[in-house]
Amino acid sequence: MKLSLLLPEIGCTDLRIIDERDFETLSVCAENPKLNSSCCVFLEHKKYIGNIPENAAMILTSAELEWKIPDGSYGTCYVDEPRKVFFMLHNYLSGCGEYTRPKAATAVGDNCKISPLSSIAPEGVTIGNDVIIEEFVVIRGNVAIGDRCIVRSGTVIGGQGLEFRRSDGELWRVEHVGGVIIGHDVEIQHNCCVSRAIYPWDDTEIGDFVKIGNLVQVGHGTKIKAGVMVAVGSTITGNINVGEGTWIGPGVTISNRLNIGKSAKLNIGAVVIKDVPEGGSVTGNFAVPHNEFMYNMLIMERKRK
C-alpha cells in the first residue's frame, strides 16, 4: 500500500512525501507492537519519537516535527493533522480485504452445548471442545474460544469498542477490525462485554483459567494473563496488561494503557490510574497502596475524635 494513492481517496490532498515506501498495515507508536509486517505509523508528539517501531516503513507526521525525526529506514509523509488522517485512513481500509483479516467459516468443536437462542457469526469464529454458551450470548467475527469455556447469558464477545475521534465539532467512530482470543477453562458470567481490538494484527486476550463475574467490561486490546479473577461490575478499559494471578475486586475501574503486575490486588471500588507493581495491593479513589490508604483512614478517624 502507498500513501500517495490512499490519502487522496479519503480527501487528503495537501501532503508532502519524502522517500515513499510500501507498507502492509497501520500501527501506533505508543503501542510499539512486535509486528512481522511493515507498517505506517503516525507521529504527533516528539515524546513518541523513541517508540518508532523497527518495522515502520512510513511515518505520517506534521511539518513541525520534520527536523526532530531521526534518520531511519522509512519514508515520511507530512500532513496538517496526522492523527485525524491516520484514523480516517484506518476506517477507509477497514472496508478493504487487503487490510482486514480473512474469515473462514465458523468452526465448533466436539461436545459443545450452545443455546439455539445465542447468536454466533457464520464466519471468523472458532470454538473449542466442551464449551457451554448460554442463551442470548452474541459472538462476533474474529473470535477464538478455547476448550471447556463457559459463556453465560447476555454476554457479547467481539463487539465494537468505545473509540471515537473529535474533528470539526463532530465525533466519529474508529472501526474495530481486530479480534478476541479466549484461552482454555475460562468462565465469563452474565451480561459482560469483551470488545475486539482496533487493528487487524491485534487481539483482546483472556488467558487460561480466567474467571470474570457479572457486568464486567473488557476494553479493546487488553491482555489478561492466566488465572486472573475479575469480580462483578469491574471496568477494564483499553490496552491494559493484567499479570497472571491478579485479583480485581468488585466495582474496580482501571484507566487505559496501564500495566498491572503479576499477583496484584485491586481492592473493592479502586479507581486505578497508575501502573501497579507485581504483588502490589491498591485501594481507593484514586487508588494508592493499601497500607497507605488504611493509614490515612486511621489518621482521619483520629482527627474526627
C-alpha positions in Angstrom: 0.0 0.0 0.0 1.1 3.6 -0.7 0.1 6.8 1.0 0.3 8.7 -2.3 -2.5 6.5 -3.6 -4.6 6.1 -0.5 -4.7 9.6 1.0 -6.5 11.2 -2.0 -9.2 8.6 -1.6 -10.1 10.0 1.8 -9.9 13.6 0.7 -6.4 14.4 1.9 -4.6 16.1 -1.0 -2.5 18.6 0.9 0.5 16.3 1.6 4.2 16.1 1.1 6.0 12.7 0.8 9.7 12.1 1.1 11.2 8.7 0.1 7.8 6.9 -0.1 7.8 3.2 0.8 5.2 0.4 0.6 3.6 -0.7 3.9 1.2 -3.6 4.8 -0.7 -2.4 7.8 -1.2 0.6 10.2 0.2 0.8 13.8 0.6 3.3 16.7 4.0 4.4 18.1 2.5 4.5 21.7 1.8 0.7 21.5 5.0 -0.2 19.6 3.8 -3.7 18.8 6.1 -6.5 17.6 4.8 -7.0 14.1 6.2 -9.1 11.2 4.5 -6.8 8.7 5.8 -3.4 7.5 3.6 -0.6 8.9 2.7 3.1 8.6 2.6 4.9 12.0 1.5 8.4 12.9 3.7 10.7 15.0 2.0 13.8 16.5 4.3 14.5 19.5 8.1 14.3 19.9 7.8 12.2 23.1 6.9 9.2 20.9 9.9 9.5 18.6 11.8 6.9 20.6 8.9 4.5 20.1 9.0 4.3 16.3 8.9 0.5 15.6 11.7 -1.2 13.7 9.3 -2.3 11.0 8.0 1.2 10.3 8.0 1.8 6.5 6.2 5.2 6.6 5.7 7.9 9.2 2.7 10.1 8.9 3.5 13.3 10.8 3.4 17.1 10.7 5.9 19.6 9.3 6.6 20.9 12.9 8.4 17.6 13.7 10.3 17.3 10.4 13.7 18.2 11.8 13.2 16.1 15.0 12.6 12.7 13.4 15.9 10.7 13.3 17.2 9.2 10.1 16.0 5.7 9.5 14.9 3.1 7.0 11.5 4.7 6.5 9.8 7.4 4.4 7.8 10.3 5.7 4.5 12.0 4.8 3.7 15.4 6.1 0.1 16.5 6.6 -1.7 19.1 8.8 -3.5 16.7 11.2 -1.6 13.4 11.2 -3.8 11.8 13.9 -7.0 12.6 12.1 -5.6 11.5 8.7 -4.3 8.2 10.3 -7.7 7.2 11.7 -9.6 8.3 8.6 -7.2 6.0 6.7 -7.8 3.2 9.1 -11.6 3.5 8.7 -11.2 3.5 5.0 -9.0 0.5 4.9 -11.4 -1.4 7.3 -13.6 -1.9 4.3 -10.8 -3.5 2.3 -9.9 -7.2 2.3 -6.2 -6.3 1.8 -6.2 -4.7 5.3 -8.6 -6.8 7.3 -8.3 -10.5 8.3 -9.5 -13.3 6.0 -12.5 -15.0 7.6 -13.0 -18.8 7.3 -16.4 -20.4 8.1 -17.1 -20.7 11.8 -15.9 -23.9 13.4 -17.3 -25.5 16.6 -15.6 -28.3 18.5 -16.9 -31.5 20.0 -19.4 -31.9 22.9 -20.4 -28.2 23.0 -23.6 -27.1 24.5 -24.7 -24.0 22.6 -28.1 -22.5 23.2 -30.2 -22.0 20.0 -31.0 -18.6 21.4 -27.4 -17.4 21.1 -26.1 -15.6 18.0 -22.7 -16.7 16.6 -21.2 -15.1 13.5 -21.2 -17.5 10.5 -17.6 -16.6 9.7 -14.5 -15.9 11.7 -15.3 -17.8 14.9 -13.5 -20.8 16.3 -15.0 -22.6 19.4 -13.1 -25.4 21.1 -14.3 -28.6 22.7 -16.7 -28.9 25.6 -17.8 -25.3 25.5 -21.0 -24.0 27.1 -22.7 -21.0 25.5 -25.9 -19.9 27.1 -28.9 -18.1 25.7 -28.7 -14.5 24.4 -24.9 -14.7 24.0 -23.6 -12.8 21.0 -20.3 -13.7 19.4 -19.0 -11.6 16.5 -16.3 -12.5 14.0 -12.6 -12.7 14.7 -13.1 -14.6 18.0 -11.4 -17.7 19.1 -12.6 -19.6 22.3 -10.6 -22.4 23.8 -11.7 -25.7 25.3 -14.0 -26.1 28.3 -15.1 -22.4 28.5 -18.4 -21.2 29.8 -20.1 -18.1 28.5 -23.2 -17.1 30.5 -26.3 -15.5 29.1 -26.3 -11.9 27.9 -22.6 -11.6 27.2 -21.3 -10.0 24.0 -17.8 -11.1 22.7 -16.1 -9.3 19.9 -18.2 -6.3 19.7 -17.3 -2.8 18.6 -15.5 -0.9 21.4 -15.7 2.7 22.5 -13.1 4.6 20.4 -14.2 7.9 18.9 -12.2 10.9 17.5 -13.3 14.5 17.6 -12.9 16.7 14.5 -14.6 19.9 13.4 -17.1 19.7 16.3 -18.2 16.1 15.5 -17.4 12.7 16.9 -16.7 9.9 14.5 -16.2 6.2 15.3 -12.9 4.4 14.8 -13.6 1.0 13.4 -12.5 -2.1 15.3 -11.2 -4.8 13.0 -9.0 -6.8 15.4 -10.0 -9.9 17.3 -10.6 -11.7 20.6 -8.7 -14.7 21.9 -10.0 -16.6 24.9 -7.9 -19.4 26.4 -9.0 -22.7 27.9 -11.2 -23.2 31.0 -12.4 -19.6 31.1 -15.7 -18.6 32.6 -17.4 -15.3 31.6 -20.6 -14.7 33.6 -23.8 -12.8 32.7 -24.0 -9.6 30.8 -20.3 -8.9 30.2 -18.8 -7.2 27.1 -15.4 -8.1 25.6 -14.5 -5.7 22.8 -12.4 -6.8 19.9 -9.1 -4.9 19.2 -8.9 -2.0 16.9 -6.1 -3.1 14.5 -6.2 -6.2 12.3 -3.0 -7.5 13.8 -4.1 -7.1 17.4 -6.4 -9.1 19.8 -8.1 -8.6 23.1 -6.8 -11.6 25.1 -8.2 -13.5 28.0 -5.8 -16.2 29.3 -6.4 -19.7 30.6 -8.4 -20.2 33.8 -9.5 -16.6 34.0 -12.9 -16.1 35.8 -15.0 -13.0 35.1 -18.0 -12.0 37.1 -21.3 -10.4 36.0 -21.5 -7.0 34.3 -17.8 -6.6 33.5 -16.4 -4.6 30.6 -13.1 -5.7 29.0 -11.9 -3.0 26.6 -10.2 -3.3 23.2 -6.6 -4.6 23.0 -6.5 -5.5 26.7 -4.4 -8.6 27.6 -5.4 -10.6 30.7 -3.0 -13.3 31.7 -3.8 -16.7 33.2 -5.6 -17.2 36.5 -6.9 -13.7 36.9 -10.2 -13.2 38.8 -12.4 -10.2 37.9 -15.2 -9.6 40.3 -18.7 -8.2 39.5 -19.1 -4.8 38.0 -15.5 -4.0 37.1 -14.4 -1.9 34.1 -11.2 -2.7 32.4 -10.6 -0.1 29.7 -8.5 -0.4 26.6 -4.9 -1.6 26.1 -4.3 -2.8 29.6 -1.9 -5.6 30.6 -3.0 -7.6 33.6 -0.4 -10.0 35.0 -1.3 -13.6 35.9 -3.0 -14.4 39.2 -4.2 -10.9 39.8 -7.4 -10.2 41.8 -9.6 -7.4 40.5 -12.3 -6.7 43.1 -15.9 -5.7 42.8 -16.5 -2.3 41.1 -12.9 -1.7 40.2 -12.1 0.8 37.3 -8.8 0.6 35.5 -7.8 3.5 33.3 -6.4 2.7 29.8 -2.9 1.8 28.8 -1.8 0.6 32.3 0.3 -2.4 33.4 -1.0 -4.4 36.3 1.7 -6.7 37.7 1.5 -10.4 38.5 -0.4 -11.4 41.6 -1.6 -7.8 42.3 -4.7 -7.0 44.3 -7.0 -4.2 43.2 -9.4 -3.9 46.1 -13.1 -3.2 46.1 -14.1 0.0 44.3 -10.5 1.0 43.5 -10.0 3.6 40.7 -6.6 2.7 39.2 -4.9 5.5 37.2 -1.2 4.3 37.6 0.7 1.1 37.0 0.5 -1.4 39.8 3.7 -3.4 40.5 3.9 -7.2 40.9 2.3 -8.2 44.2 1.0 -4.7 44.8 -2.2 -4.0 46.6 -4.1 -0.8 45.9 -7.3 0.7 47.4 -9.3 3.9 47.0 -10.3 6.6 44.5 -7.7 7.4 43.2 -6.1 4.1 44.2 -2.9 4.2 46.4 -1.1 1.3 48.1 -3.5 -0.4 50.5 -1.4 0.1 53.7 -1.1 3.8 52.8 -4.9 4.0 52.3 -5.6 2.3 55.7 -3.1 4.6 57.5 -4.8 7.7 56.0 -8.1 6.4 57.1 -6.8 5.9 60.7 -5.4 9.4 60.8 -8.7 10.9 59.6 -10.6 8.9 62.2 -8.3 10.2 65.0 -8.8 13.7 63.8 -12.6 13.4 63.9 -12.3 12.2 67.5 
